[in-house]
């Protein structure tokens, strides 16, 4: 049997959608309720308390809140990559499916990443529409779309970065390096939750967050001692550039390594595992 067959993978994805239909509906319901509460409560408070409110500030603030809430749900989704195997019978059903380990891992990976992004996007659109309806019903005001304003802001930010790259040729390398660093940091954070979801059997998000916090504190302390930087002493530009370059080199290795470890943990998953880990 081939490691990856497109027809078999499509059937597996259809099975995943059907088997997790209730979980998808519940997740989208929670996302929609959370976003609707944030949108409506913020809009009502702003319209009620501020006569001279700024509509752009309101929409931009809600767009930033949407991004912050997405980070929470994205990490939660990544940590629940193998939530479908939380019970013994669930593991038996999933591991005995007529598909290879590659197809099963990819199906769960897409569900935990792209699937949560699509669910969150749909929930944000529904919450946005409900917010517009509530604002018009209560105050007869067209507050505009949070989603559209956020997309416009993202486009403007992209154009600003492009213009900075064109205008400041001498700093072009530093700007690109900073962009890569931010992207790698976001991807590495998601990779840690993917690995945590593969390693821990229960309370994956809590245990992964706690482990990341402990490791971050240890690394920060170690790097501070290594560079001999006190609390009142600032890093020089050369030291900062050196750290950024080192991070740009190490973070991709960390991302690949965590995904590889998650894959190996899945491959050695047994029906009977430990109480807290999948070892």
Secondary structure by P-SEA (a helix, b strand, c coil): cccccaaaaaaaaaaaaaaaaaaaaaaaaaaaaaaaaaaaaaaaaaaaccccccaaaaaaaaaaaaaaaaaaaaaaaaaacccccccaaaaaaaaaccccaaaaaaaaaaaacaaaaaaaaaaaaaaaaaaaaaaaaacccccccaaaaaaaaaaaaaaaaaaaaaacccaaaaaaaaaaaaaaaaaaaaaaaaaaaaccccaaaaaaaaaaaaaaaaaaaaaaaaacccccccccaaaaaaaaaaaaacaaaaaaaaaaaaaaaaaaccccccccccc
